[in-house]
Amino acid sequence: MGALNDGHFNGHLENNNGLILDLSSPNKEEEHDSVPISDIQNAVKILLQGLGEDSNRQGLIKTPLRVAKALREGTRGYRQKVKDIVQGALFPEAGLDGGVGHAGGAGGLVVVRDLDLFSYCECCLLPFRVKCHVGYVPSGQRVVGLSKLSRVADVFAKRLQDPQRLADEVCSALHNGIRPAGVGVVLQCWHIQLPVIEWNCSGQINHPIVVDMQGWSKISVCAGSGVFESENGDVWCDFRALLKLRGVKVDKVHIKSSSSQGWCPSRSLDVLAINGHENTQNPMNCKISSKAEPGVASMIAAVAAILHSLGEDPFRKELVGTPHRFVQWLMNFKSSNVEMNLNGFGLEGMSQIKCRSQRNEDGEYANCKRDELRSELNFPFWSQCEHHLLPFHGAVHIGYFHNEGTEPIGRSILQSIVHFHGWKLQVQERLSRQIVETVSSVFGGDVMVVVEANHICMISRGIEKVGSSTATIATMGRFSSDTTAKEMFLQTVSESSAASGG
C-alpha cells in the first residue's frame, strides 16, 4: 500500500499489486511525451480495483484506455508551445502606411467572442466549461490571424487549470507573442456543482440521499495587459459593449484583485483539513475514512502518478490535495454488495403492496384494475460513467398504472430505487433498464421510465458538445405495446419540462 507523509507524496509509491508509481519530477518537457499511455492505464486499473470493480468485466475492459486517451487529449496543452502557433500568423495591415490611428495606424479594438473551450479543474480533475472572449489592440501595423487567438487560448485551457490563472496565462501569452498595444481576456466558466448528499451508513444500508442539486457553479474572470491594464479605461468599455451585443454582461472588470481560488465545489467536500485532521462534520467521512477504506492510499497514489504522467508536478501546492479530492468523489460510486432498502421495505417485504391476485394467461393481474396512469416526475440522480469515469446527472421520470385498491407508490420509495441504481459505475441505457425492471418486479404491473441526463464526458475528450443531453426510455408490460399509454406519459413529461423551463 502506498504511504503518505503529512499529505505529501514520496518520490515513489507502491500499490497493493507491487506496482511502483514513479513521481520523480522530469527534467525536460519532451519527457512527458515519452510517458507511455500504459502508465495511466495501470493507474486507472488501481482506481477500479479500489472501487471494488473487476476491470476485466464487460463494460470496463477498455475503460483504462478510454480514460488515458481522454486525459492525454484534455491536457495536450502541456505538449504545445504558443510560439509555434503565433509564428507566421502576424500580417501587416495594408494601406495604412503613415496613417494615424489608435494603435499606430493599424486600427482599433479587435474582439473574438464566444470561444467554447473546456479545461480540467486542478482541484478535482473534473472538466469545466469555458466561454472565452479575447480582445486586443494591434500595434506596429500588424494583426494576427483570428483563429490563432482561439488556438492560443486552447493551449492553456488544455492543462489543469484555475479560471483566473487561465485568463492570466492566455493574456500574457498573446501579449508576448503578438506584441500588441494591449490584450484583454474575459472568461465565463461553469463547474459542475457537486450534489449535497447525506450517507446512510447504518447496518447493511449504504446509499446516498441527494439533499440538494444546484446544477453549475459559475464564475467570470478577467485579465488585461498594456492599454487594458487600467480597469476603468475606455478600451474596456468598448470591450464590454461588444460583448453585450452578444448578450454577455460584464458589469465590472477586476484584473488585479480578481481571484477564483476556492471556486471548485469539491473543496466543500474536503475530509482532511489543512493540518491533516479529519473533518468529522462531513457526512462523506463514512465513505472516505482511511480506516474504513484501506485501499484509498493506493488510489491516491495512482492519481498522483496520473498527474505526473500528464506533465504536471503533484508537489505543486495547488495540486497537493487534488488526488485526495478526486478519490473522495470517486468513492461515492464504490461497488458494494448491499441490499436495497426502500424506506424500511426490503425487496421481499414489498410483495405485500402488490395486488394479491395471480396473473392470468395474458400476463395480467386478475381482479386488478389498471385504469389510472400515475406519473412521478423529476427524480434527481447522479451517476458515474463506467466508460470514462466522469459523472453524468439529470432527472428520472417514472410512469405506471395504479391498481385500484392499493396505495400509490410513494415518491421516497421510487427515489430510493433511483439512488440505488444511480450511485455506481453505470451507463445510462442500463440505468434506465434497471430502474424499470426493479419498479416492475417489486410492485408488479406496467412501468415506463424516461431518463434525461447531461454527460460531462461530452464536453471533454475532444468532443466539446457543450449543452448536449441524452434521453433514454425503458418500458415494461402495457407500455411496451400500448402506444397511447406511452404517448400519454411522454406528454406529461413534456409538459412538466416546459413548465420548469427545462
C-alpha positions as CSV (number, residue, x, y, z in Angstrom):
1,M,0.0,0.0,0.0
2,G,1.2,3.5,-0.8
3,A,2.4,5.7,2.1
4,L,1.5,9.3,2.6
5,N,3.6,11.8,4.7
6,D,1.6,14.8,6.1
7,G,-0.4,15.0,2.8
8,H,2.7,14.9,0.6
9,F,3.9,12.1,-1.7
10,N,7.3,10.4,-1.8
11,G,9.2,10.1,-5.0
12,H,7.9,6.6,-5.4
13,L,4.8,4.9,-4.1
14,E,3.9,1.2,-4.3
15,N,0.4,0.0,-4.7
16,N,-1.1,-3.2,-3.5
17,N,-0.1,-5.0,-6.6
18,G,3.5,-4.1,-6.1
19,L,3.5,-1.5,-8.9
20,I,5.9,1.3,-8.3
21,L,4.5,4.7,-9.2
22,D,7.4,7.0,-10.1
23,L,6.6,10.6,-9.1
24,S,10.0,12.0,-9.6
25,S,10.0,15.3,-11.5
26,P,11.1,15.1,-15.1
27,N,13.9,17.3,-16.3
28,K,12.6,18.1,-19.8
29,E,9.2,18.8,-21.3
30,E,9.9,16.3,-24.0
31,E,9.9,13.5,-21.4
32,H,6.2,14.0,-20.9
33,D,5.6,12.8,-24.5
34,S,7.7,9.7,-23.9
35,V,5.5,8.6,-20.9
36,P,3.6,5.5,-22.3
37,I,-0.1,5.7,-22.1
38,S,0.0,2.3,-20.3
39,D,1.2,4.1,-17.2
40,I,-2.1,5.9,-17.0
41,Q,-4.0,2.8,-17.8
42,N,-2.3,0.9,-14.9
43,A,-3.2,3.7,-12.6
44,V,-6.9,3.6,-13.7
45,K,-7.0,-0.1,-13.1
46,I,-5.9,0.6,-9.5
47,L,-8.8,3.0,-9.1
48,L,-11.2,0.4,-10.4
49,Q,-9.8,-2.1,-8.0
50,G,-10.2,0.3,-5.2
51,L,-13.9,0.7,-6.2
52,G,-14.4,-3.0,-5.9
53,E,-14.8,-3.4,-9.6
54,D,-13.3,-6.0,-12.0
55,S,-11.5,-4.2,-14.7
56,N,-11.9,-7.3,-16.9
57,R,-15.7,-7.3,-16.8
58,Q,-17.7,-6.4,-19.9
59,G,-18.0,-2.6,-20.0
60,L,-14.8,-1.9,-18.1
61,I,-12.3,-3.8,-20.3
62,K,-11.5,-0.7,-22.4
63,T,-12.1,1.9,-19.6
64,P,-8.5,2.3,-18.6
65,L,-7.6,3.0,-22.3
66,R,-10.5,5.4,-22.8
67,V,-9.7,7.3,-19.6
68,A,-6.0,7.5,-20.5
69,K,-6.7,8.8,-24.1
70,A,-9.2,11.3,-22.8
71,L,-6.8,12.7,-20.2
72,R,-4.0,12.9,-22.7
73,E,-6.2,14.7,-25.2
74,G,-7.6,17.0,-22.5
75,T,-4.1,18.0,-21.3
76,R,-2.3,18.2,-24.6
77,G,-1.5,21.9,-23.9
78,Y,1.4,20.7,-21.8
79,R,3.0,19.5,-25.0
80,Q,2.3,22.6,-27.1
81,K,4.1,25.9,-27.4
82,V,2.5,29.2,-28.2
83,K,5.3,30.5,-30.4
84,D,4.7,27.6,-32.7
85,I,1.1,28.8,-33.2
86,V,1.7,32.5,-33.4
87,Q,4.9,32.4,-35.5
88,G,4.0,33.2,-39.1
89,A,0.5,34.3,-38.2
90,L,1.2,38.0,-38.0
91,F,0.2,40.0,-41.0
92,P,0.9,43.7,-41.9
93,E,-2.2,45.8,-42.2
94,A,-2.1,47.0,-45.8
95,G,-3.0,50.5,-46.9
96,L,-2.2,52.2,-43.6
97,D,1.4,53.3,-44.2
98,G,1.9,56.6,-42.4
99,G,-1.6,56.6,-41.1
100,V,-2.6,57.8,-37.7
101,G,-4.8,55.5,-35.6
102,H,-5.4,54.3,-32.1
103,A,-2.5,51.8,-32.4
104,G,0.0,53.3,-34.8
105,G,-2.2,53.1,-37.9
106,A,-3.3,49.5,-37.5
107,G,-6.9,50.4,-36.4
108,G,-8.7,49.9,-33.1
109,L,-10.0,47.1,-30.9
110,V,-10.4,43.6,-32.3
111,V,-12.6,41.1,-30.3
112,V,-13.2,37.4,-30.9
113,R,-16.2,36.3,-28.8
114,D,-17.8,33.0,-27.7
115,L,-14.8,30.7,-28.0
116,D,-16.1,27.4,-26.5
117,L,-13.3,25.6,-24.6
118,F,-13.0,23.2,-21.7
119,S,-10.4,22.6,-19.1
120,Y,-9.7,20.2,-16.3
121,C,-10.1,21.7,-12.8
122,E,-6.8,21.4,-10.9
123,C,-8.7,21.0,-7.6
124,C,-10.7,17.9,-8.5
125,L,-9.8,16.7,-12.1
126,L,-13.3,17.1,-13.4
127,P,-13.8,19.1,-16.6
128,F,-15.3,22.6,-16.6
129,R,-16.8,24.6,-19.4
130,V,-15.2,27.8,-20.6
131,K,-16.6,30.5,-22.9
132,C,-13.6,32.7,-23.8
133,H,-13.7,36.3,-25.2
134,V,-10.4,37.8,-26.3
135,G,-9.7,41.3,-27.4
136,Y,-6.6,43.1,-28.5
137,V,-5.5,46.4,-29.9
138,P,-2.9,45.9,-32.8
139,S,0.3,47.8,-32.9
140,G,3.1,48.2,-35.4
141,Q,0.6,47.8,-38.2
142,R,0.4,44.1,-37.5
143,V,-2.7,42.0,-36.9
144,V,-2.9,38.3,-36.1
145,G,-4.9,35.6,-37.8
146,L,-8.2,35.4,-35.8
147,S,-8.1,31.6,-35.5
148,K,-4.8,31.9,-33.7
149,L,-6.5,33.6,-30.8
150,S,-8.6,30.6,-30.3
151,R,-5.7,28.2,-30.6
152,V,-3.6,30.1,-28.1
153,A,-6.4,30.1,-25.6
154,D,-6.9,26.4,-26.2
155,V,-3.3,25.6,-25.4
156,F,-3.7,26.9,-21.9
157,A,-7.2,25.5,-21.5
158,K,-5.8,22.0,-22.2
159,R,-4.0,21.9,-18.9
160,L,-5.0,21.5,-15.3
161,Q,-6.3,25.0,-14.6
162,D,-7.9,27.5,-12.3
163,P,-10.0,30.1,-14.1
164,Q,-8.0,33.2,-13.1
165,R,-4.7,31.6,-13.9
166,L,-6.1,30.5,-17.3
167,A,-7.1,34.1,-18.1
168,D,-3.8,35.4,-17.0
169,E,-1.8,32.9,-19.0
170,V,-3.8,33.5,-22.2
171,C,-3.4,37.2,-21.8
172,S,0.3,37.1,-21.1
173,A,1.0,34.6,-24.0
174,L,-0.9,36.7,-26.5
175,H,0.8,39.9,-25.4
176,N,4.3,38.4,-25.6
177,G,3.5,36.6,-28.9
178,I,2.0,39.3,-31.0
179,R,3.3,42.5,-29.2
180,P,0.0,44.4,-29.4
181,A,-0.8,47.7,-27.6
182,G,-2.8,45.6,-25.2
183,V,-4.7,42.3,-24.6
184,G,-8.0,41.8,-22.7
185,V,-9.4,38.4,-21.8
186,V,-12.8,37.6,-20.3
187,L,-13.7,34.1,-19.3
188,Q,-17.0,32.7,-18.2
189,C,-16.5,29.4,-16.5
190,W,-19.0,26.7,-15.4
191,H,-18.1,23.9,-13.0
192,I,-20.4,21.0,-12.3
193,Q,-22.0,21.7,-8.8
194,L,-21.5,18.5,-6.9
195,P,-24.6,17.5,-5.0
196,V,-25.0,18.0,-1.3
197,I,-25.6,14.5,-0.1
198,E,-26.0,12.6,3.1
199,W,-24.9,9.0,3.5
200,N,-26.9,6.3,5.3
201,C,-24.1,4.3,6.9
202,S,-26.0,2.3,9.4
203,G,-26.4,-1.5,9.2
204,Q,-26.3,-3.0,5.8
205,I,-27.6,0.1,4.1
206,N,-25.0,2.3,2.4
207,H,-26.5,4.6,-0.2
208,P,-26.6,8.4,-0.6
209,I,-29.6,10.7,-0.3
210,V,-29.3,13.8,-2.5
211,V,-30.1,16.8,-0.3
212,D,-29.6,19.5,-2.9
213,M,-28.6,19.7,-6.6
214,Q,-27.7,23.2,-7.9
215,G,-26.5,22.5,-11.4
216,W,-23.5,24.6,-12.3
217,S,-21.1,26.8,-10.3
218,K,-20.3,29.9,-12.4
219,I,-17.6,32.5,-12.3
220,S,-16.4,35.3,-14.6
221,V,-12.8,36.4,-14.6
222,C,-10.8,39.0,-16.5
223,A,-7.1,39.7,-17.3
224,G,-5.5,42.7,-19.1
225,S,-2.2,44.0,-20.4
226,G,-1.0,47.2,-22.0
227,V,-3.9,49.5,-22.6
228,F,-6.1,47.0,-20.8
229,E,-4.2,47.3,-17.6
230,S,-6.5,50.1,-16.4
231,E,-9.7,48.6,-15.2
232,N,-11.5,51.9,-15.9
233,G,-10.0,52.5,-19.3
234,D,-12.1,53.3,-22.3
235,V,-10.9,50.2,-24.1
236,W,-12.6,48.0,-21.5
237,C,-15.8,50.0,-22.0
238,D,-15.6,49.2,-25.7
239,F,-14.9,45.5,-25.0
240,R,-17.9,45.2,-22.6
241,A,-20.1,47.0,-25.1
242,L,-19.2,44.5,-27.9
243,L,-19.8,41.6,-25.5
244,K,-23.2,43.0,-24.6
245,L,-24.2,42.8,-28.2
246,R,-23.9,39.0,-27.8
247,G,-25.9,39.0,-24.5
248,V,-22.7,38.7,-22.4
249,K,-23.0,41.1,-19.4
250,V,-19.8,42.1,-17.6
251,D,-20.6,45.0,-15.3
252,K,-17.2,45.4,-13.8
253,V,-13.6,44.4,-14.6
254,H,-11.4,43.3,-11.7
255,I,-8.0,42.5,-13.0
256,K,-5.6,42.6,-10.1
257,S,-7.9,41.7,-7.3
258,S,-9.9,39.0,-9.1
259,S,-9.4,35.5,-7.8
260,S,-11.1,32.2,-8.5
261,Q,-9.4,30.2,-5.8
262,G,-11.9,28.2,-3.9
263,W,-14.5,28.3,-6.7
264,C,-14.3,24.5,-7.2
265,P,-17.3,22.9,-5.4
266,S,-15.1,19.9,-4.4
267,R,-13.4,22.0,-1.8
268,S,-16.6,21.9,0.3
269,L,-16.2,18.1,0.3
270,D,-12.7,18.1,1.8
271,V,-12.4,15.5,4.6
272,L,-8.9,16.3,5.6
273,A,-8.3,19.8,7.0
274,I,-5.0,21.6,6.3
275,N,-3.5,20.2,9.5
276,G,-4.3,16.7,8.5
277,H,-7.1,16.1,10.9
278,E,-10.4,14.6,9.7
279,N,-13.4,16.8,9.4
280,T,-15.9,14.8,11.4
281,Q,-18.8,17.1,10.5
282,N,-18.7,16.0,6.8
283,P,-21.1,13.1,6.2
284,M,-18.9,11.9,3.4
285,N,-16.5,10.6,6.1
286,C,-18.4,7.4,6.3
287,K,-17.2,6.6,2.7
288,I,-13.7,8.1,2.6
289,S,-12.3,7.3,6.0
290,S,-8.9,5.6,5.6
291,K,-9.8,3.3,8.4
292,A,-12.9,2.0,6.6
293,E,-11.2,2.1,3.2
294,P,-7.7,0.6,3.4
295,G,-7.2,0.9,-0.4
296,V,-7.7,4.7,-0.5
297,A,-4.0,5.4,-0.1
298,S,-3.2,3.3,-3.2
299,M,-5.9,5.1,-5.1
300,I,-4.5,8.5,-4.1
301,A,-1.0,7.4,-5.2
302,A,-2.4,6.2,-8.5
303,V,-4.0,9.7,-9.2
304,A,-0.7,11.3,-8.3
305,A,1.0,9.1,-10.8
306,I,-1.6,10.2,-13.4
307,L,-0.8,13.8,-12.7
308,H,2.9,13.2,-13.3
309,S,2.3,11.2,-16.5
310,L,0.2,14.1,-17.9
311,G,3.1,16.5,-17.4
312,E,2.2,18.0,-14.0
313,D,4.1,18.2,-10.7
314,P,2.0,16.5,-8.0
315,F,4.0,18.5,-5.4
316,R,2.8,21.9,-6.8
317,K,0.9,23.4,-3.9
318,E,-2.3,23.8,-5.9
319,L,-2.3,20.0,-6.6
320,V,-1.3,18.6,-3.2
321,G,-5.0,17.9,-2.3
322,T,-6.2,17.1,-5.8
323,P,-5.6,13.3,-5.7
324,H,-7.5,13.0,-2.4
325,R,-10.4,15.1,-3.7
326,F,-10.7,13.1,-6.9
327,V,-10.7,9.8,-5.0
328,Q,-13.1,11.2,-2.4
329,W,-15.6,11.9,-5.2
330,L,-14.9,8.6,-6.9
331,M,-15.5,6.6,-3.7
332,N,-19.2,7.7,-3.8
333,F,-19.6,5.1,-6.5
334,K,-17.8,2.2,-4.8
335,S,-19.3,-1.1,-5.7
336,S,-20.8,-2.9,-2.6
337,N,-23.0,-5.8,-2.0
338,V,-25.8,-4.2,0.0
339,E,-29.5,-4.9,0.0
340,M,-31.8,-2.3,-1.5
341,N,-33.7,-0.6,1.3
342,L,-36.9,1.1,0.3
343,N,-37.7,3.1,3.4
344,G,-37.9,0.1,5.5
345,F,-39.4,-2.3,2.9
346,G,-37.0,-4.9,1.6
347,L,-37.5,-6.5,-1.7
348,E,-39.2,-9.5,-0.2
349,G,-41.4,-7.3,2.0
350,M,-42.6,-5.2,-0.9
351,S,-44.7,-8.1,-2.2
352,Q,-47.4,-7.2,0.3
353,I,-48.0,-4.0,-1.7
354,K,-48.6,-5.9,-4.9
355,C,-52.1,-6.9,-5.9
356,R,-52.5,-10.3,-4.2
357,S,-54.1,-11.8,-7.3
358,Q,-52.2,-14.1,-9.6
359,R,-51.5,-13.3,-13.2
360,N,-53.9,-14.7,-15.7
361,E,-52.9,-16.4,-19.1
362,D,-52.5,-12.9,-20.6
363,G,-50.0,-12.0,-18.0
364,E,-52.3,-9.5,-16.3
365,Y,-53.3,-9.5,-12.7
366,A,-56.8,-10.9,-12.3
367,N,-59.3,-8.8,-10.3
368,C,-57.0,-5.7,-10.6
369,K,-58.0,-2.6,-12.4
370,R,-55.2,-0.6,-14.1
371,D,-57.2,2.4,-15.1
372,E,-55.2,5.3,-13.6
373,L,-51.9,6.4,-15.1
374,R,-49.6,7.7,-12.4
375,S,-46.7,10.0,-13.3
376,E,-43.9,10.6,-10.8
377,L,-41.5,13.1,-12.4
378,N,-38.1,14.8,-11.9
379,F,-36.3,12.4,-9.5
380,P,-32.8,13.8,-9.4
381,F,-29.9,11.4,-9.9
382,W,-26.2,11.2,-10.1
383,S,-24.0,8.5,-11.6
384,Q,-20.5,7.9,-12.9
385,C,-19.9,6.8,-16.5
386,E,-18.1,3.5,-16.4
387,H,-16.5,4.2,-19.8
388,H,-14.7,7.4,-18.8
389,L,-15.0,7.7,-15.0
390,L,-16.8,11.1,-15.4
391,P,-20.1,12.0,-13.8
392,F,-23.5,12.3,-15.5
393,H,-26.6,13.6,-13.9
394,G,-30.1,14.6,-14.6
395,A,-33.7,13.5,-13.9
396,V,-35.7,10.3,-13.9
397,H,-39.4,10.2,-14.8
398,I,-41.5,7.1,-13.8
399,G,-44.9,6.3,-15.1
400,Y,-47.1,3.3,-14.0
401,F,-50.7,2.2,-13.9
402,H,-52.1,2.3,-10.5
403,N,-54.0,-0.7,-9.3
404,E,-57.4,0.1,-7.7
405,G,-57.5,-0.9,-4.1
406,T,-53.7,-0.4,-3.5
407,E,-51.8,2.6,-2.3
408,P,-49.8,4.6,-4.9
409,I,-46.1,4.1,-4.8
410,G,-44.5,6.7,-2.5
411,R,-42.1,9.1,-4.1
412,S,-39.5,8.4,-1.4
413,I,-39.5,4.7,-2.3
414,L,-39.1,5.4,-6.0
415,Q,-36.3,7.9,-5.2
416,S,-34.6,5.2,-3.2
417,I,-34.7,2.9,-6.3
418,V,-33.2,5.6,-8.5
419,H,-30.4,6.3,-6.0
420,F,-29.7,2.6,-5.5
421,H,-29.0,2.1,-9.2
422,G,-27.5,5.5,-9.9
423,W,-24.7,5.6,-7.3
424,K,-22.3,3.2,-9.0
425,L,-20.4,2.9,-12.2
426,Q,-23.1,3.0,-14.9
427,V,-24.2,3.6,-18.4
428,Q,-27.4,5.5,-18.9
429,E,-29.1,2.8,-21.0
430,R,-28.5,0.2,-18.3
431,L,-29.6,2.6,-15.6
432,S,-33.0,3.1,-17.3
433,R,-33.5,-0.6,-17.7
434,Q,-32.5,-1.4,-14.1
435,I,-34.9,1.2,-12.7
436,V,-37.9,0.0,-14.8
437,E,-37.2,-3.7,-14.0
438,T,-36.9,-3.0,-10.3
439,V,-40.1,-1.0,-10.1
440,S,-42.0,-3.6,-12.1
441,S,-40.6,-6.6,-10.2
442,V,-41.3,-5.0,-6.8
443,F,-44.7,-3.5,-7.4
444,G,-45.8,-5.6,-10.4
445,G,-47.6,-4.1,-13.4
446,D,-46.8,-1.8,-16.2
447,V,-43.9,0.7,-15.9
448,M,-42.2,3.2,-18.1
449,V,-39.0,5.1,-17.3
450,V,-37.5,8.1,-19.0
451,V,-34.0,9.2,-18.0
452,E,-32.7,12.6,-19.1
453,A,-29.0,13.3,-18.4
454,N,-26.1,15.6,-19.1
455,H,-22.8,13.8,-19.5
456,I,-19.6,15.5,-18.5
457,C,-17.7,13.4,-21.0
458,M,-19.5,15.2,-23.8
459,I,-17.6,18.4,-23.0
460,S,-14.2,16.7,-22.9
461,R,-12.3,14.0,-24.9
462,G,-12.1,16.4,-27.8
463,I,-15.9,16.3,-28.4
464,E,-16.8,19.6,-26.7
465,K,-20.5,19.3,-27.3
466,V,-21.5,21.9,-24.6
467,G,-25.1,21.8,-23.6
468,S,-26.0,18.4,-25.2
469,S,-28.2,16.0,-23.3
470,T,-29.2,12.4,-23.6
471,A,-32.6,10.8,-23.2
472,T,-33.4,7.1,-22.8
473,I,-36.6,5.1,-22.5
474,A,-37.3,1.7,-20.9
475,T,-40.7,0.1,-20.8
476,M,-42.3,-3.0,-19.2
477,G,-45.7,-4.6,-19.7
478,R,-48.5,-2.5,-21.1
479,F,-46.2,0.4,-22.1
480,S,-44.3,-1.9,-24.4
481,S,-47.3,-2.4,-26.7
482,D,-49.8,0.4,-25.9
483,T,-48.8,3.4,-28.0
484,T,-51.5,5.5,-26.5
485,A,-50.3,4.9,-22.9
486,K,-46.7,5.7,-23.9
487,E,-47.7,8.9,-25.6
488,M,-49.8,10.0,-22.6
489,F,-46.9,9.6,-20.2
490,L,-44.4,11.3,-22.6
491,Q,-46.8,14.2,-23.0
492,T,-46.9,14.6,-19.2
493,V,-43.1,14.6,-19.1
494,S,-43.0,17.2,-21.9
495,E,-45.5,19.5,-20.1
496,S,-43.5,19.3,-16.9
497,S,-40.3,20.1,-18.6
498,A,-41.9,23.1,-20.4
499,A,-43.4,24.4,-17.1
500,S,-40.0,24.2,-15.4
501,G,-38.1,25.8,-18.3
502,G,-36.2,22.6,-18.9
